[in-house]
């Protein structure tokens, strides 16, 4: 049955002026037409939903999550030791939490033993309605490097190329390298330094691009960010110590930033990660605000990612505190994220022929960013979902 969403104020994800009294017509999983209420569809055989007083936006996109380990307590070793079945169960639950928040697409940035791919496959086979999942299997790191407890260790370009190829064979949608390493062990150590060299990352990224996959790099210190850009990364994850010059290089080459601000702010709380990480979190957030400003001033494309501890609303609140307008926040969680993930021909804006991923809000997010947390209705690929009915 044709679905007609009528009467809402439309914020289409393009950054333009909201359109009052709009109408969106959905057929199957696609948007058929967008226009003024009452002008578009024969309503005789349609499911018409009156959204007068509501706000209609594109489905939100989380460009950096870890569904199977999200909000797990303990060290990375502790989290990696969790039983696979429990991780998959948690992954489904966390996917549903994303959907309840209006998130209709998630990029999972890697899991122990490549369980993000297992989760994606399990959801597809089961028919459970969740956000669509784009999955990294496991990141690549050097021996004893950052996240070696859960990711694949490589030390040469050939090893990196073979590891990336193996993940592509398994069905990975993205290839990820850990360009930097961080410590939370003792006072006096640098908060971040280089982990992987350019040649090793480039070997993985070149193969990924040859197979039509995009590439992401965990990078905090400025030298690691610059290395990842030179190696061919499409997105930089985190980017805490980003300098003005490296930000300009990113903007010139079209490399986006997924800053995961809310995840770093949450690290000040005790998640069993260790006292050093809690101690250093305030320093990291302070530096992140500087790097984030450099990205804004350079015109780097920004997208939302929660990482393993953050949330969409906290991310947008932090962005606004750091001089991002509400409309720019909306672009970061819709169109920008779709562009950086390479799916902007399908989702990210509300337009005819795009996939019907939509979010209905009770209040105006332009006047109050907290309205992004007031999700009344979600449409995922044309299917109506009441967030209150999700089993989470």
C-alpha positions in Angstrom: 0.0 0.0 0.0 1.2 3.5 -0.8 2.2 5.5 2.2 1.5 9.3 2.4 3.2 11.4 5.1 1.4 14.7 5.1 1.5 18.0 6.8 4.9 18.0 8.5 7.6 20.6 8.2 10.2 19.0 5.9 14.0 19.3 6.7 15.3 17.4 3.7 19.0 17.0 4.7 20.4 19.4 2.1 20.8 22.3 4.5 18.2 24.6 3.0 15.2 26.3 4.5 12.6 23.9 6.1 9.5 23.5 4.0 6.1 23.8 5.8 3.1 21.6 5.1 5.0 19.1 3.1 4.0 15.7 1.7 6.2 12.7 1.0 4.8 9.8 -0.9 6.3 6.3 -0.4 5.8 3.3 -2.5 7.4 0.0 -1.4 10.9 0.9 -0.2 11.3 4.1 -2.2 10.2 7.8 -2.1 7.9 8.3 -5.0 7.4 12.1 -4.7 8.0 15.1 -2.5 5.8 18.2 -2.6 3.0 20.2 -0.8 0.4 18.5 1.3 -2.6 17.3 -0.7 -1.1 17.9 -4.2 0.7 14.6 -4.9 -1.2 11.4 -4.4 -4.6 9.7 -4.9 -5.4 9.0 -1.3 -8.2 6.5 -2.0 -6.0 3.5 -1.6 -3.1 5.0 0.5 -2.2 4.9 4.1 -2.3 8.6 4.9 -0.5 9.7 8.1 -1.3 13.3 9.3 1.9 14.8 10.6 0.7 18.3 11.2 2.9 20.0 13.7 5.6 17.4 13.3 9.0 17.6 11.6 10.1 15.1 8.9 13.8 14.4 8.3 15.9 11.8 6.5 16.8 8.7 8.5 19.9 9.4 10.6 23.2 7.7 9.9 25.7 6.5 12.5 29.0 6.4 10.7 31.1 4.8 13.5 29.7 2.3 15.9 30.7 -1.0 17.5 27.5 -2.9 17.8 28.7 -6.1 19.3 30.8 -4.4 22.0 28.9 -1.2 22.6 28.9 -0.1 26.2 30.5 -3.3 27.4 32.5 -2.7 30.6 36.1 -3.8 31.0 39.5 -3.6 29.3 39.8 -4.4 25.6 41.1 -7.8 26.5 38.0 -8.4 28.7 35.7 -7.3 26.0 37.4 -9.5 23.4 36.9 -12.5 25.6 33.1 -12.2 25.6 31.3 -15.2 24.1 30.4 -14.9 20.4 26.8 -15.7 21.0 26.5 -13.0 23.6 28.2 -10.5 21.3 25.7 -11.2 18.5 22.8 -10.9 20.9 24.2 -7.6 22.2 24.7 -6.5 18.6 21.1 -7.0 17.7 20.0 -5.2 20.8 22.3 -2.3 20.0 21.1 -2.2 16.4 17.5 -1.8 17.7 18.6 1.0 20.1 20.0 2.8 17.1 16.7 2.3 15.2 14.8 3.7 18.2 16.9 6.8 18.0 16.0 7.3 14.4 19.2 5.8 13.0 18.5 3.8 9.8 22.1 3.1 8.7 25.1 2.1 10.8 28.7 1.6 9.9 30.1 -0.9 12.3 33.8 -0.1 12.7 35.0 -3.5 13.6 34.6 -6.3 16.1 36.6 -9.2 17.7 36.9 -12.1 15.3 35.1 -10.1 12.6 31.8 -10.6 14.4 30.4 -7.4 12.8 30.1 -9.4 9.6 28.4 -12.3 11.4 26.0 -9.9 13.0 25.1 -8.4 9.6 24.5 -11.8 8.1 22.5 -13.0 11.1 20.2 -10.0 10.9 19.7 -10.4 7.1 18.8 -14.1 7.5 16.5 -13.6 10.4 14.4 -10.8 8.9 14.7 -8.6 12.1 14.2 -5.0 11.1 17.2 -3.0 12.1 19.3 -0.2 10.6 21.1 -1.4 7.5 24.6 -2.3 8.5 27.8 -1.6 6.6 30.6 -3.6 8.3 34.3 -3.6 8.8 35.4 -7.1 9.8 38.5 -6.2 11.9 40.8 -3.3 11.8 44.5 -3.7 10.8 47.1 -2.7 13.3 50.8 -3.4 13.8 52.1 -6.2 16.1 51.3 -5.1 19.7 49.8 -1.9 18.2 46.5 -0.2 19.0 43.6 -2.6 19.6 45.8 -5.7 18.8 43.7 -7.6 21.3 40.7 -7.5 18.8 42.2 -6.7 15.4 44.6 -8.2 12.9 48.3 -7.6 13.3 50.3 -6.7 10.1 53.8 -5.3 9.8 54.5 -5.1 6.1 52.6 -3.9 3.0 52.3 -7.5 1.8 50.8 -8.6 5.1 48.4 -5.7 5.0 47.3 -6.4 1.5 46.7 -10.0 2.2 44.7 -9.2 5.4 42.6 -6.7 3.6 41.9 -9.1 0.8 40.9 -11.8 3.2 38.4 -9.4 4.8 37.0 -8.4 1.4 36.5 -12.1 0.6 34.5 -12.4 3.8 32.3 -9.5 2.7 33.7 -6.5 4.5 32.2 -3.2 3.3 35.1 -1.1 4.5 38.8 -1.6 5.3 40.1 0.1 8.4 43.7 0.8 9.6 44.8 1.9 13.1 47.1 4.8 12.1 47.8 5.9 15.7 48.2 4.3 19.1 47.1 5.8 22.5 48.1 5.1 26.1 46.3 5.5 29.4 49.0 3.8 31.5 51.2 6.5 33.2 51.8 10.2 33.4 54.4 11.5 31.1 53.6 9.3 28.1 52.3 11.1 24.9 48.5 10.7 24.6 48.9 9.5 21.0 51.7 8.7 18.5 52.1 6.9 15.1 51.1 3.2 14.9 51.2 2.2 11.2 53.4 3.6 8.5 52.1 5.1 5.2 53.3 2.2 3.0 51.6 -0.5 5.0 48.3 1.4 5.2 48.5 2.3 1.5 48.8 -1.4 0.5 45.5 -2.2 2.3 43.7 0.9 1.0 44.8 0.5 -2.6 43.5 -3.1 -2.6 40.2 -2.0 -1.0 39.7 0.8 -3.6 40.5 -1.6 -6.4 37.6 -3.7 -5.1 35.3 -0.7 -4.7 35.5 -0.5 -0.9 36.0 2.7 1.0 38.7 3.1 3.7 38.8 4.5 7.2 41.6 5.2 9.6 41.7 5.5 13.4 44.0 8.5 13.9 44.4 10.8 16.8 47.8 12.5 16.6 48.3 14.9 13.7 51.2 12.9 12.1 49.1 9.8 12.0 46.2 11.7 10.5 48.5 13.1 7.8 49.9 9.6 7.2 46.4 8.2 6.8 45.4 10.9 4.3 48.6 10.2 2.3 47.8 6.5 2.4 44.4 7.0 0.8 41.9 7.0 3.7 38.4 8.2 2.8 37.6 9.1 6.4 39.5 9.9 9.5 38.0 8.6 12.7 38.4 10.8 15.8 41.1 13.2 14.6 41.7 14.6 18.1 45.0 16.4 17.5 44.2 17.6 14.0 46.3 20.6 12.9 45.1 23.5 10.7 47.5 22.4 7.9 46.4 18.8 8.0 42.7 19.9 8.1 43.3 21.9 4.9 44.9 18.8 3.3 41.9 16.7 4.2 39.5 19.3 2.8 41.4 19.6 -0.5 41.5 15.8 -1.0 37.8 15.3 0.1 38.7 13.2 3.2 36.0 13.4 5.8 36.1 13.4 9.6 34.0 11.3 12.0 35.0 12.9 15.3 33.0 10.8 17.8 33.0 13.6 20.3 30.4 12.1 22.6 32.4 8.9 22.9 35.4 10.7 24.2 33.4 12.8 26.6 31.9 9.6 28.1 35.3 8.2 28.8 35.6 10.4 31.8 33.2 8.0 33.5 34.2 4.6 34.8 33.7 1.9 32.2 36.4 -0.3 33.5 38.9 0.9 30.9 41.4 1.9 33.6 42.3 5.0 35.6 44.7 6.3 33.0 42.0 6.5 30.4 39.7 8.3 32.8 42.5 10.7 33.7 43.4 11.4 30.1 39.9 11.9 28.8 39.6 15.5 29.9 42.9 16.3 28.1 41.8 14.5 25.0 38.4 16.4 24.9 40.3 19.7 25.4 42.6 19.0 22.4 39.7 17.6 20.4 37.9 20.9 20.6 40.9 22.6 19.0 41.2 20.0 16.2 37.5 20.1 15.6 37.7 23.9 15.1 40.4 23.4 12.6 38.2 21.0 10.7 35.3 23.5 10.7 37.5 26.3 9.5 39.0 24.3 6.7 35.6 23.0 5.5 36.2 19.3 6.2 33.0 17.3 5.8 31.9 16.1 9.2 29.7 13.1 10.0 28.2 11.7 13.2 29.6 8.6 14.8 28.8 7.4 18.3 31.8 5.0 18.7 31.3 2.5 21.5 30.1 4.9 24.3 28.5 8.0 22.7 25.1 8.9 21.4 23.5 10.9 18.6 21.9 13.5 20.9 25.1 14.0 23.0 27.1 14.3 19.8 24.9 17.0 18.3 24.8 18.9 21.6 28.6 18.9 21.7 28.8 20.0 18.1 26.5 22.9 18.9 28.6 23.8 21.9 31.6 23.8 19.6 30.1 26.3 17.2 28.1 24.1 14.8 24.6 25.2 13.9 21.6 22.9 14.3 21.2 22.7 10.6 24.9 21.7 10.2 24.3 19.0 12.9 21.4 17.6 10.9 23.6 17.5 7.8 26.3 15.6 9.8 23.8 12.9 10.7 22.2 12.7 7.3 23.6 13.8 4.0 27.3 14.2 5.1 27.4 10.8 6.6 25.8 9.3 3.5 28.4 11.0 1.3 31.4 9.8 3.4 30.0 6.2 3.4 29.5 6.3 -0.4 25.7 5.7 -0.2 24.5 9.3 -0.9 22.8 8.0 -4.1 20.5 6.0 -1.9 20.0 7.7 1.5 20.9 10.9 3.3 18.3 13.3 1.8 14.6 13.2 1.2 14.1 13.2 -2.6 12.2 11.1 -5.2 13.8 7.7 -6.0 15.8 7.7 -2.8 15.3 4.8 -0.3 12.4 5.7 2.1 14.4 6.1 5.3 12.7 8.8 7.3 12.4 10.1 10.9 9.4 12.0 12.4 10.2 14.4 15.3 7.7 15.9 17.7 9.5 19.3 17.9 11.7 21.6 15.8 15.4 20.6 16.0 16.5 23.9 14.4 15.2 25.9 17.4 16.1 23.2 20.0 18.7 20.5 19.2 17.2 18.3 22.0 14.3 17.6 19.6 16.5 15.1 17.8 15.9 12.9 20.8 12.1 13.1 20.5 11.6 10.5 17.8 7.9 9.7 17.2 8.1 7.5 14.1 10.7 5.9 12.0 10.4 4.7 8.4 13.0 2.2 7.4 13.0 1.3 3.7 9.3 2.1 3.6 8.4 0.2 6.7 6.7 2.1 9.5 8.3 1.5 12.9 7.0 2.8 16.3 10.1 3.4 18.4 8.1 2.8 21.6 7.3 -0.8 20.4 10.9 -1.9 19.8 12.0 -4.5 22.4 14.9 -2.5 23.9 
